[in-house]
Amino acid sequence: MWIKAYARNCSILMLLIVLALNVGCAAAKKNVGQSGSTVMTEVELQSTLMSFSDRSASILISALEEFDAQGPTHEARKFVMSDISYCLSAAYTIAAQPNPQVALLDLTVIMTLGRSIYEENIQRQYGDQIKPLIQAFKALETDVWRIAAQVLD
C-alpha cells in the first residue's frame, strides 16, 4: 500500500516539477494586459511567502491542537507532532531562501504533497482523528495555489 501511495506522490511531485519548468516564473516583472503593470516584484513575492509561512504555522498548530484534543495514541501523537514540526520548519526555511520563485514552487509542492499524504495514507493508519490536519493542508494548498496563480504564466 505504501509503495503505491509513494509512487503516486512521486508522480505528483514530478508533475509539479514539469509544470514549473514549462510555465516559467515571471515574478520579477509580469505584465498584465496592455497597461504594463507588474503583478508582484521578487521582494513582494518573498514577503507574501513569509506571510504564508506564518499562516501555515497558525493553521497547522490549530489543527494539531484539535487532533491532540481527541486523545490520540502516543504513537500517533509522536508521528504527527514530528511531521508537522518538520513541515513548519521547512516552510520557514523555504520562504526565506534567496530565490522567491523557487520558494513558491517548493511551498506549492510541500502543501500539495502534505494534503495528499495525509488524505490518502495517514488517515488510513490513524483514522478520522487526522481530519483536522487534512482540512488544514487543504486550506494551505488552496492558499498557496492562489499565490502561485498570481505569478505563474
Chimera marker file (.cmm) of the C-alpha trace (Angstrom):
<marker_set name="trace">
<marker id="1" x="0.000" y="0.000" z="0.000" r="1" g="1" b="0" radius="0.5"/>
<marker id="2" x="2.681" y="2.479" z="0.988" r="1" g="1" b="0" radius="0.5"/>
<marker id="3" x="4.615" y="1.739" z="-2.182" r="1" g="1" b="0" radius="0.5"/>
<marker id="4" x="1.637" y="2.600" z="-4.403" r="1" g="1" b="0" radius="0.5"/>
<marker id="5" x="0.969" y="5.761" z="-2.426" r="1" g="1" b="0" radius="0.5"/>
<marker id="6" x="4.639" y="6.713" z="-2.546" r="1" g="1" b="0" radius="0.5"/>
<marker id="7" x="4.711" y="6.156" z="-6.312" r="1" g="1" b="0" radius="0.5"/>
<marker id="8" x="1.573" y="8.265" z="-6.739" r="1" g="1" b="0" radius="0.5"/>
<marker id="9" x="3.054" y="11.072" z="-4.627" r="1" g="1" b="0" radius="0.5"/>
<marker id="10" x="6.272" y="10.898" z="-6.626" r="1" g="1" b="0" radius="0.5"/>
<marker id="11" x="4.167" y="11.223" z="-9.769" r="1" g="1" b="0" radius="0.5"/>
<marker id="12" x="2.500" y="14.334" z="-8.351" r="1" g="1" b="0" radius="0.5"/>
<marker id="13" x="5.901" y="15.758" z="-7.474" r="1" g="1" b="0" radius="0.5"/>
<marker id="14" x="7.233" y="15.086" z="-10.962" r="1" g="1" b="0" radius="0.5"/>
<marker id="15" x="4.132" y="16.672" z="-12.500" r="1" g="1" b="0" radius="0.5"/>
<marker id="16" x="4.641" y="19.796" z="-10.417" r="1" g="1" b="0" radius="0.5"/>
<marker id="17" x="8.319" y="19.946" z="-11.379" r="1" g="1" b="0" radius="0.5"/>
<marker id="18" x="7.483" y="19.607" z="-15.081" r="1" g="1" b="0" radius="0.5"/>
<marker id="19" x="4.804" y="22.267" z="-14.663" r="1" g="1" b="0" radius="0.5"/>
<marker id="20" x="7.327" y="24.557" z="-13.033" r="1" g="1" b="0" radius="0.5"/>
<marker id="21" x="9.854" y="24.033" z="-15.806" r="1" g="1" b="0" radius="0.5"/>
<marker id="22" x="7.290" y="24.639" z="-18.542" r="1" g="1" b="0" radius="0.5"/>
<marker id="23" x="5.363" y="27.603" z="-17.224" r="1" g="1" b="0" radius="0.5"/>
<marker id="24" x="8.280" y="29.768" z="-16.208" r="1" g="1" b="0" radius="0.5"/>
<marker id="25" x="8.035" y="32.132" z="-13.301" r="1" g="1" b="0" radius="0.5"/>
<marker id="26" x="7.725" y="35.800" z="-14.019" r="1" g="1" b="0" radius="0.5"/>
<marker id="27" x="7.606" y="37.264" z="-10.545" r="1" g="1" b="0" radius="0.5"/>
<marker id="28" x="10.165" y="39.961" z="-11.174" r="1" g="1" b="0" radius="0.5"/>
<marker id="29" x="8.040" y="41.792" z="-13.750" r="1" g="1" b="0" radius="0.5"/>
<marker id="30" x="4.983" y="40.019" z="-15.008" r="1" g="1" b="0" radius="0.5"/>
<marker id="31" x="2.998" y="42.245" z="-17.315" r="1" g="1" b="0" radius="0.5"/>
<marker id="32" x="-0.752" y="42.055" z="-17.310" r="1" g="1" b="0" radius="0.5"/>
<marker id="33" x="-2.799" y="43.249" z="-20.243" r="1" g="1" b="0" radius="0.5"/>
<marker id="34" x="-1.954" y="46.414" z="-22.119" r="1" g="1" b="0" radius="0.5"/>
<marker id="35" x="-1.322" y="48.510" z="-19.020" r="1" g="1" b="0" radius="0.5"/>
<marker id="36" x="2.157" y="47.074" z="-18.427" r="1" g="1" b="0" radius="0.5"/>
<marker id="37" x="1.574" y="46.938" z="-14.672" r="1" g="1" b="0" radius="0.5"/>
<marker id="38" x="3.524" y="44.371" z="-12.678" r="1" g="1" b="0" radius="0.5"/>
<marker id="39" x="1.745" y="41.775" z="-10.609" r="1" g="1" b="0" radius="0.5"/>
<marker id="40" x="4.425" y="41.234" z="-8.000" r="1" g="1" b="0" radius="0.5"/>
<marker id="41" x="8.107" y="42.008" z="-7.579" r="1" g="1" b="0" radius="0.5"/>
<marker id="42" x="10.508" y="39.459" z="-6.127" r="1" g="1" b="0" radius="0.5"/>
<marker id="43" x="10.534" y="41.321" z="-2.818" r="1" g="1" b="0" radius="0.5"/>
<marker id="44" x="6.729" y="41.327" z="-2.715" r="1" g="1" b="0" radius="0.5"/>
<marker id="45" x="6.647" y="37.627" z="-3.555" r="1" g="1" b="0" radius="0.5"/>
<marker id="46" x="9.102" y="36.786" z="-0.804" r="1" g="1" b="0" radius="0.5"/>
<marker id="47" x="7.092" y="38.854" z="1.664" r="1" g="1" b="0" radius="0.5"/>
<marker id="48" x="3.924" y="37.043" z="0.558" r="1" g="1" b="0" radius="0.5"/>
<marker id="49" x="5.641" y="33.684" z="1.057" r="1" g="1" b="0" radius="0.5"/>
<marker id="50" x="6.853" y="34.665" z="4.518" r="1" g="1" b="0" radius="0.5"/>
<marker id="51" x="3.279" y="35.655" z="5.400" r="1" g="1" b="0" radius="0.5"/>
<marker id="52" x="2.081" y="32.341" z="4.005" r="1" g="1" b="0" radius="0.5"/>
<marker id="53" x="4.556" y="30.525" z="6.270" r="1" g="1" b="0" radius="0.5"/>
<marker id="54" x="3.197" y="32.420" z="9.278" r="1" g="1" b="0" radius="0.5"/>
<marker id="55" x="-0.371" y="31.487" z="8.303" r="1" g="1" b="0" radius="0.5"/>
<marker id="56" x="0.773" y="27.893" z="7.824" r="1" g="1" b="0" radius="0.5"/>
<marker id="57" x="2.091" y="27.796" z="11.368" r="1" g="1" b="0" radius="0.5"/>
<marker id="58" x="-1.118" y="29.216" z="12.776" r="1" g="1" b="0" radius="0.5"/>
<marker id="59" x="-3.384" y="26.875" z="10.785" r="1" g="1" b="0" radius="0.5"/>
<marker id="60" x="-1.330" y="23.723" z="11.373" r="1" g="1" b="0" radius="0.5"/>
<marker id="61" x="-0.875" y="24.399" z="15.097" r="1" g="1" b="0" radius="0.5"/>
<marker id="62" x="-4.631" y="24.910" z="15.481" r="1" g="1" b="0" radius="0.5"/>
<marker id="63" x="-5.233" y="21.636" z="13.623" r="1" g="1" b="0" radius="0.5"/>
<marker id="64" x="-2.630" y="19.938" z="15.799" r="1" g="1" b="0" radius="0.5"/>
<marker id="65" x="-4.477" y="21.127" z="18.919" r="1" g="1" b="0" radius="0.5"/>
<marker id="66" x="-7.765" y="19.749" z="17.536" r="1" g="1" b="0" radius="0.5"/>
<marker id="67" x="-6.034" y="16.459" z="16.786" r="1" g="1" b="0" radius="0.5"/>
<marker id="68" x="-4.498" y="16.298" z="20.260" r="1" g="1" b="0" radius="0.5"/>
<marker id="69" x="-7.835" y="17.078" z="21.952" r="1" g="1" b="0" radius="0.5"/>
<marker id="70" x="-9.195" y="13.802" z="20.557" r="1" g="1" b="0" radius="0.5"/>
<marker id="71" x="-6.804" y="11.786" z="22.708" r="1" g="1" b="0" radius="0.5"/>
<marker id="72" x="-4.703" y="10.063" z="20.046" r="1" g="1" b="0" radius="0.5"/>
<marker id="73" x="-2.361" y="7.224" z="20.863" r="1" g="1" b="0" radius="0.5"/>
<marker id="74" x="1.188" y="8.024" z="21.882" r="1" g="1" b="0" radius="0.5"/>
<marker id="75" x="2.429" y="6.669" z="18.547" r="1" g="1" b="0" radius="0.5"/>
<marker id="76" x="0.021" y="8.847" z="16.547" r="1" g="1" b="0" radius="0.5"/>
<marker id="77" x="0.790" y="11.962" z="18.599" r="1" g="1" b="0" radius="0.5"/>
<marker id="78" x="4.541" y="11.430" z="18.230" r="1" g="1" b="0" radius="0.5"/>
<marker id="79" x="4.301" y="10.893" z="14.474" r="1" g="1" b="0" radius="0.5"/>
<marker id="80" x="2.004" y="13.841" z="13.791" r="1" g="1" b="0" radius="0.5"/>
<marker id="81" x="3.880" y="16.295" z="16.011" r="1" g="1" b="0" radius="0.5"/>
<marker id="82" x="7.171" y="15.293" z="14.421" r="1" g="1" b="0" radius="0.5"/>
<marker id="83" x="5.773" y="15.552" z="10.899" r="1" g="1" b="0" radius="0.5"/>
<marker id="84" x="4.068" y="18.912" z="11.437" r="1" g="1" b="0" radius="0.5"/>
<marker id="85" x="7.190" y="20.323" z="13.120" r="1" g="1" b="0" radius="0.5"/>
<marker id="86" x="9.252" y="19.271" z="10.107" r="1" g="1" b="0" radius="0.5"/>
<marker id="87" x="6.705" y="20.751" z="7.706" r="1" g="1" b="0" radius="0.5"/>
<marker id="88" x="6.667" y="24.108" z="9.509" r="1" g="1" b="0" radius="0.5"/>
<marker id="89" x="10.440" y="24.224" z="9.724" r="1" g="1" b="0" radius="0.5"/>
<marker id="90" x="10.666" y="23.502" z="6.002" r="1" g="1" b="0" radius="0.5"/>
<marker id="91" x="8.066" y="26.171" z="5.178" r="1" g="1" b="0" radius="0.5"/>
<marker id="92" x="10.010" y="28.882" z="7.017" r="1" g="1" b="0" radius="0.5"/>
<marker id="93" x="13.343" y="27.754" z="5.584" r="1" g="1" b="0" radius="0.5"/>
<marker id="94" x="11.979" y="27.665" z="2.047" r="1" g="1" b="0" radius="0.5"/>
<marker id="95" x="10.213" y="31.028" z="2.299" r="1" g="1" b="0" radius="0.5"/>
<marker id="96" x="13.471" y="32.659" z="3.408" r="1" g="1" b="0" radius="0.5"/>
<marker id="97" x="15.594" y="31.322" z="0.555" r="1" g="1" b="0" radius="0.5"/>
<marker id="98" x="17.096" y="33.886" z="-1.841" r="1" g="1" b="0" radius="0.5"/>
<marker id="99" x="15.038" y="32.902" z="-4.915" r="1" g="1" b="0" radius="0.5"/>
<marker id="100" x="11.341" y="33.511" z="-4.187" r="1" g="1" b="0" radius="0.5"/>
<marker id="101" x="10.180" y="31.943" z="-7.469" r="1" g="1" b="0" radius="0.5"/>
<marker id="102" x="11.770" y="28.617" z="-6.493" r="1" g="1" b="0" radius="0.5"/>
<marker id="103" x="10.430" y="29.050" z="-2.956" r="1" g="1" b="0" radius="0.5"/>
<marker id="104" x="6.919" y="29.433" z="-4.339" r="1" g="1" b="0" radius="0.5"/>
<marker id="105" x="7.220" y="26.188" z="-6.274" r="1" g="1" b="0" radius="0.5"/>
<marker id="106" x="8.712" y="24.378" z="-3.271" r="1" g="1" b="0" radius="0.5"/>
<marker id="107" x="5.931" y="25.551" z="-0.962" r="1" g="1" b="0" radius="0.5"/>
<marker id="108" x="3.331" y="24.550" z="-3.528" r="1" g="1" b="0" radius="0.5"/>
<marker id="109" x="4.818" y="21.056" z="-3.680" r="1" g="1" b="0" radius="0.5"/>
<marker id="110" x="5.043" y="20.736" z="0.121" r="1" g="1" b="0" radius="0.5"/>
<marker id="111" x="1.421" y="21.716" z="0.717" r="1" g="1" b="0" radius="0.5"/>
<marker id="112" x="0.069" y="19.640" z="-2.163" r="1" g="1" b="0" radius="0.5"/>
<marker id="113" x="2.017" y="16.558" z="-1.088" r="1" g="1" b="0" radius="0.5"/>
<marker id="114" x="1.157" y="17.177" z="2.572" r="1" g="1" b="0" radius="0.5"/>
<marker id="115" x="-2.544" y="17.160" z="1.781" r="1" g="1" b="0" radius="0.5"/>
<marker id="116" x="-2.192" y="14.133" z="-0.463" r="1" g="1" b="0" radius="0.5"/>
<marker id="117" x="-0.165" y="12.097" z="2.023" r="1" g="1" b="0" radius="0.5"/>
<marker id="118" x="-2.449" y="12.856" z="4.973" r="1" g="1" b="0" radius="0.5"/>
<marker id="119" x="-5.597" y="12.283" z="2.944" r="1" g="1" b="0" radius="0.5"/>
<marker id="120" x="-4.519" y="9.093" z="1.190" r="1" g="1" b="0" radius="0.5"/>
<marker id="121" x="-2.162" y="7.411" z="3.665" r="1" g="1" b="0" radius="0.5"/>
<marker id="122" x="-2.029" y="8.824" z="7.167" r="1" g="1" b="0" radius="0.5"/>
<marker id="123" x="-5.802" y="8.802" z="7.583" r="1" g="1" b="0" radius="0.5"/>
<marker id="124" x="-5.851" y="5.064" z="6.841" r="1" g="1" b="0" radius="0.5"/>
<marker id="125" x="-3.295" y="4.477" z="9.548" r="1" g="1" b="0" radius="0.5"/>
<marker id="126" x="-4.656" y="6.773" z="12.279" r="1" g="1" b="0" radius="0.5"/>
<marker id="127" x="-8.317" y="7.151" z="11.339" r="1" g="1" b="0" radius="0.5"/>
<marker id="128" x="-10.641" y="10.122" z="11.500" r="1" g="1" b="0" radius="0.5"/>
<marker id="129" x="-8.545" y="11.834" z="14.178" r="1" g="1" b="0" radius="0.5"/>
<marker id="130" x="-6.391" y="13.095" z="11.300" r="1" g="1" b="0" radius="0.5"/>
<marker id="131" x="-9.255" y="15.056" z="9.681" r="1" g="1" b="0" radius="0.5"/>
<marker id="132" x="-8.316" y="18.425" z="11.267" r="1" g="1" b="0" radius="0.5"/>
<marker id="133" x="-4.868" y="18.116" z="9.702" r="1" g="1" b="0" radius="0.5"/>
<marker id="134" x="-6.302" y="17.160" z="6.322" r="1" g="1" b="0" radius="0.5"/>
<marker id="135" x="-8.558" y="20.220" z="6.421" r="1" g="1" b="0" radius="0.5"/>
<marker id="136" x="-5.575" y="22.387" z="7.381" r="1" g="1" b="0" radius="0.5"/>
<marker id="137" x="-3.494" y="21.089" z="4.482" r="1" g="1" b="0" radius="0.5"/>
<marker id="138" x="-6.429" y="21.596" z="2.096" r="1" g="1" b="0" radius="0.5"/>
<marker id="139" x="-6.737" y="25.221" z="3.196" r="1" g="1" b="0" radius="0.5"/>
<marker id="140" x="-2.986" y="25.777" z="2.847" r="1" g="1" b="0" radius="0.5"/>
<marker id="141" x="-2.905" y="24.072" z="-0.535" r="1" g="1" b="0" radius="0.5"/>
<marker id="142" x="-5.687" y="26.359" z="-1.783" r="1" g="1" b="0" radius="0.5"/>
<marker id="143" x="-3.882" y="29.384" z="-0.364" r="1" g="1" b="0" radius="0.5"/>
<marker id="144" x="-0.503" y="28.592" z="-1.920" r="1" g="1" b="0" radius="0.5"/>
<marker id="145" x="-2.073" y="27.819" z="-5.307" r="1" g="1" b="0" radius="0.5"/>
<marker id="146" x="-3.860" y="31.183" z="-5.112" r="1" g="1" b="0" radius="0.5"/>
<marker id="147" x="-0.479" y="32.854" z="-4.663" r="1" g="1" b="0" radius="0.5"/>
<marker id="148" x="1.011" y="30.783" z="-7.498" r="1" g="1" b="0" radius="0.5"/>
<marker id="149" x="-1.839" y="31.804" z="-9.833" r="1" g="1" b="0" radius="0.5"/>
<marker id="150" x="-0.756" y="35.424" z="-9.445" r="1" g="1" b="0" radius="0.5"/>
<marker id="151" x="2.797" y="34.670" z="-10.526" r="1" g="1" b="0" radius="0.5"/>
<marker id="152" x="2.862" y="31.674" z="-12.846" r="1" g="1" b="0" radius="0.5"/>
<marker id="153" x="2.096" y="32.029" z="-16.545" r="1" g="1" b="0" radius="0.5"/>
<link id1="1" id2="2" r="1" g="1" b="0" radius="0.2"/>
<link id1="2" id2="3" r="1" g="1" b="0" radius="0.2"/>
<link id1="3" id2="4" r="1" g="1" b="0" radius="0.2"/>
<link id1="4" id2="5" r="1" g="1" b="0" radius="0.2"/>
<link id1="5" id2="6" r="1" g="1" b="0" radius="0.2"/>
<link id1="6" id2="7" r="1" g="1" b="0" radius="0.2"/>
<link id1="7" id2="8" r="1" g="1" b="0" radius="0.2"/>
<link id1="8" id2="9" r="1" g="1" b="0" radius="0.2"/>
<link id1="9" id2="10" r="1" g="1" b="0" radius="0.2"/>
<link id1="10" id2="11" r="1" g="1" b="0" radius="0.2"/>
<link id1="11" id2="12" r="1" g="1" b="0" radius="0.2"/>
<link id1="12" id2="13" r="1" g="1" b="0" radius="0.2"/>
<link id1="13" id2="14" r="1" g="1" b="0" radius="0.2"/>
<link id1="14" id2="15" r="1" g="1" b="0" radius="0.2"/>
<link id1="15" id2="16" r="1" g="1" b="0" radius="0.2"/>
<link id1="16" id2="17" r="1" g="1" b="0" radius="0.2"/>
<link id1="17" id2="18" r="1" g="1" b="0" radius="0.2"/>
<link id1="18" id2="19" r="1" g="1" b="0" radius="0.2"/>
<link id1="19" id2="20" r="1" g="1" b="0" radius="0.2"/>
<link id1="20" id2="21" r="1" g="1" b="0" radius="0.2"/>
<link id1="21" id2="22" r="1" g="1" b="0" radius="0.2"/>
<link id1="22" id2="23" r="1" g="1" b="0" radius="0.2"/>
<link id1="23" id2="24" r="1" g="1" b="0" radius="0.2"/>
<link id1="24" id2="25" r="1" g="1" b="0" radius="0.2"/>
<link id1="25" id2="26" r="1" g="1" b="0" radius="0.2"/>
<link id1="26" id2="27" r="1" g="1" b="0" radius="0.2"/>
<link id1="27" id2="28" r="1" g="1" b="0" radius="0.2"/>
<link id1="28" id2="29" r="1" g="1" b="0" radius="0.2"/>
<link id1="29" id2="30" r="1" g="1" b="0" radius="0.2"/>
<link id1="30" id2="31" r="1" g="1" b="0" radius="0.2"/>
<link id1="31" id2="32" r="1" g="1" b="0" radius="0.2"/>
<link id1="32" id2="33" r="1" g="1" b="0" radius="0.2"/>
<link id1="33" id2="34" r="1" g="1" b="0" radius="0.2"/>
<link id1="34" id2="35" r="1" g="1" b="0" radius="0.2"/>
<link id1="35" id2="36" r="1" g="1" b="0" radius="0.2"/>
<link id1="36" id2="37" r="1" g="1" b="0" radius="0.2"/>
<link id1="37" id2="38" r="1" g="1" b="0" radius="0.2"/>
<link id1="38" id2="39" r="1" g="1" b="0" radius="0.2"/>
<link id1="39" id2="40" r="1" g="1" b="0" radius="0.2"/>
<link id1="40" id2="41" r="1" g="1" b="0" radius="0.2"/>
<link id1="41" id2="42" r="1" g="1" b="0" radius="0.2"/>
<link id1="42" id2="43" r="1" g="1" b="0" radius="0.2"/>
<link id1="43" id2="44" r="1" g="1" b="0" radius="0.2"/>
<link id1="44" id2="45" r="1" g="1" b="0" radius="0.2"/>
<link id1="45" id2="46" r="1" g="1" b="0" radius="0.2"/>
<link id1="46" id2="47" r="1" g="1" b="0" radius="0.2"/>
<link id1="47" id2="48" r="1" g="1" b="0" radius="0.2"/>
<link id1="48" id2="49" r="1" g="1" b="0" radius="0.2"/>
<link id1="49" id2="50" r="1" g="1" b="0" radius="0.2"/>
<link id1="50" id2="51" r="1" g="1" b="0" radius="0.2"/>
<link id1="51" id2="52" r="1" g="1" b="0" radius="0.2"/>
<link id1="52" id2="53" r="1" g="1" b="0" radius="0.2"/>
<link id1="53" id2="54" r="1" g="1" b="0" radius="0.2"/>
<link id1="54" id2="55" r="1" g="1" b="0" radius="0.2"/>
<link id1="55" id2="56" r="1" g="1" b="0" radius="0.2"/>
<link id1="56" id2="57" r="1" g="1" b="0" radius="0.2"/>
<link id1="57" id2="58" r="1" g="1" b="0" radius="0.2"/>
<link id1="58" id2="59" r="1" g="1" b="0" radius="0.2"/>
<link id1="59" id2="60" r="1" g="1" b="0" radius="0.2"/>
<link id1="60" id2="61" r="1" g="1" b="0" radius="0.2"/>
<link id1="61" id2="62" r="1" g="1" b="0" radius="0.2"/>
<link id1="62" id2="63" r="1" g="1" b="0" radius="0.2"/>
<link id1="63" id2="64" r="1" g="1" b="0" radius="0.2"/>
<link id1="64" id2="65" r="1" g="1" b="0" radius="0.2"/>
<link id1="65" id2="66" r="1" g="1" b="0" radius="0.2"/>
<link id1="66" id2="67" r="1" g="1" b="0" radius="0.2"/>
<link id1="67" id2="68" r="1" g="1" b="0" radius="0.2"/>
<link id1="68" id2="69" r="1" g="1" b="0" radius="0.2"/>
<link id1="69" id2="70" r="1" g="1" b="0" radius="0.2"/>
<link id1="70" id2="71" r="1" g="1" b="0" radius="0.2"/>
<link id1="71" id2="72" r="1" g="1" b="0" radius="0.2"/>
<link id1="72" id2="73" r="1" g="1" b="0" radius="0.2"/>
<link id1="73" id2="74" r="1" g="1" b="0" radius="0.2"/>
<link id1="74" id2="75" r="1" g="1" b="0" radius="0.2"/>
<link id1="75" id2="76" r="1" g="1" b="0" radius="0.2"/>
<link id1="76" id2="77" r="1" g="1" b="0" radius="0.2"/>
<link id1="77" id2="78" r="1" g="1" b="0" radius="0.2"/>
<link id1="78" id2="79" r="1" g="1" b="0" radius="0.2"/>
<link id1="79" id2="80" r="1" g="1" b="0" radius="0.2"/>
<link id1="80" id2="81" r="1" g="1" b="0" radius="0.2"/>
<link id1="81" id2="82" r="1" g="1" b="0" radius="0.2"/>
<link id1="82" id2="83" r="1" g="1" b="0" radius="0.2"/>
<link id1="83" id2="84" r="1" g="1" b="0" radius="0.2"/>
<link id1="84" id2="85" r="1" g="1" b="0" radius="0.2"/>
<link id1="85" id2="86" r="1" g="1" b="0" radius="0.2"/>
<link id1="86" id2="87" r="1" g="1" b="0" radius="0.2"/>
<link id1="87" id2="88" r="1" g="1" b="0" radius="0.2"/>
<link id1="88" id2="89" r="1" g="1" b="0" radius="0.2"/>
<link id1="89" id2="90" r="1" g="1" b="0" radius="0.2"/>
<link id1="90" id2="91" r="1" g="1" b="0" radius="0.2"/>
<link id1="91" id2="92" r="1" g="1" b="0" radius="0.2"/>
<link id1="92" id2="93" r="1" g="1" b="0" radius="0.2"/>
<link id1="93" id2="94" r="1" g="1" b="0" radius="0.2"/>
<link id1="94" id2="95" r="1" g="1" b="0" radius="0.2"/>
<link id1="95" id2="96" r="1" g="1" b="0" radius="0.2"/>
<link id1="96" id2="97" r="1" g="1" b="0" radius="0.2"/>
<link id1="97" id2="98" r="1" g="1" b="0" radius="0.2"/>
<link id1="98" id2="99" r="1" g="1" b="0" radius="0.2"/>
<link id1="99" id2="100" r="1" g="1" b="0" radius="0.2"/>
<link id1="100" id2="101" r="1" g="1" b="0" radius="0.2"/>
<link id1="101" id2="102" r="1" g="1" b="0" radius="0.2"/>
<link id1="102" id2="103" r="1" g="1" b="0" radius="0.2"/>
<link id1="103" id2="104" r="1" g="1" b="0" radius="0.2"/>
<link id1="104" id2="105" r="1" g="1" b="0" radius="0.2"/>
<link id1="105" id2="106" r="1" g="1" b="0" radius="0.2"/>
<link id1="106" id2="107" r="1" g="1" b="0" radius="0.2"/>
<link id1="107" id2="108" r="1" g="1" b="0" radius="0.2"/>
<link id1="108" id2="109" r="1" g="1" b="0" radius="0.2"/>
<link id1="109" id2="110" r="1" g="1" b="0" radius="0.2"/>
<link id1="110" id2="111" r="1" g="1" b="0" radius="0.2"/>
<link id1="111" id2="112" r="1" g="1" b="0" radius="0.2"/>
<link id1="112" id2="113" r="1" g="1" b="0" radius="0.2"/>
<link id1="113" id2="114" r="1" g="1" b="0" radius="0.2"/>
<link id1="114" id2="115" r="1" g="1" b="0" radius="0.2"/>
<link id1="115" id2="116" r="1" g="1" b="0" radius="0.2"/>
<link id1="116" id2="117" r="1" g="1" b="0" radius="0.2"/>
<link id1="117" id2="118" r="1" g="1" b="0" radius="0.2"/>
<link id1="118" id2="119" r="1" g="1" b="0" radius="0.2"/>
<link id1="119" id2="120" r="1" g="1" b="0" radius="0.2"/>
<link id1="120" id2="121" r="1" g="1" b="0" radius="0.2"/>
<link id1="121" id2="122" r="1" g="1" b="0" radius="0.2"/>
<link id1="122" id2="123" r="1" g="1" b="0" radius="0.2"/>
<link id1="123" id2="124" r="1" g="1" b="0" radius="0.2"/>
<link id1="124" id2="125" r="1" g="1" b="0" radius="0.2"/>
<link id1="125" id2="126" r="1" g="1" b="0" radius="0.2"/>
<link id1="126" id2="127" r="1" g="1" b="0" radius="0.2"/>
<link id1="127" id2="128" r="1" g="1" b="0" radius="0.2"/>
<link id1="128" id2="129" r="1" g="1" b="0" radius="0.2"/>
<link id1="129" id2="130" r="1" g="1" b="0" radius="0.2"/>
<link id1="130" id2="131" r="1" g="1" b="0" radius="0.2"/>
<link id1="131" id2="132" r="1" g="1" b="0" radius="0.2"/>
<link id1="132" id2="133" r="1" g="1" b="0" radius="0.2"/>
<link id1="133" id2="134" r="1" g="1" b="0" radius="0.2"/>
<link id1="134" id2="135" r="1" g="1" b="0" radius="0.2"/>
<link id1="135" id2="136" r="1" g="1" b="0" radius="0.2"/>
<link id1="136" id2="137" r="1" g="1" b="0" radius="0.2"/>
<link id1="137" id2="138" r="1" g="1" b="0" radius="0.2"/>
<link id1="138" id2="139" r="1" g="1" b="0" radius="0.2"/>
<link id1="139" id2="140" r="1" g="1" b="0" radius="0.2"/>
<link id1="140" id2="141" r="1" g="1" b="0" radius="0.2"/>
<link id1="141" id2="142" r="1" g="1" b="0" radius="0.2"/>
<link id1="142" id2="143" r="1" g="1" b="0" radius="0.2"/>
<link id1="143" id2="144" r="1" g="1" b="0" radius="0.2"/>
<link id1="144" id2="145" r="1" g="1" b="0" radius="0.2"/>
<link id1="145" id2="146" r="1" g="1" b="0" radius="0.2"/>
<link id1="146" id2="147" r="1" g="1" b="0" radius="0.2"/>
<link id1="147" id2="148" r="1" g="1" b="0" radius="0.2"/>
<link id1="148" id2="149" r="1" g="1" b="0" radius="0.2"/>
<link id1="149" id2="150" r="1" g="1" b="0" radius="0.2"/>
<link id1="150" id2="151" r="1" g="1" b="0" radius="0.2"/>
<link id1="151" id2="152" r="1" g="1" b="0" radius="0.2"/>
<link id1="152" id2="153" r="1" g="1" b="0" radius="0.2"/>
</marker_set>
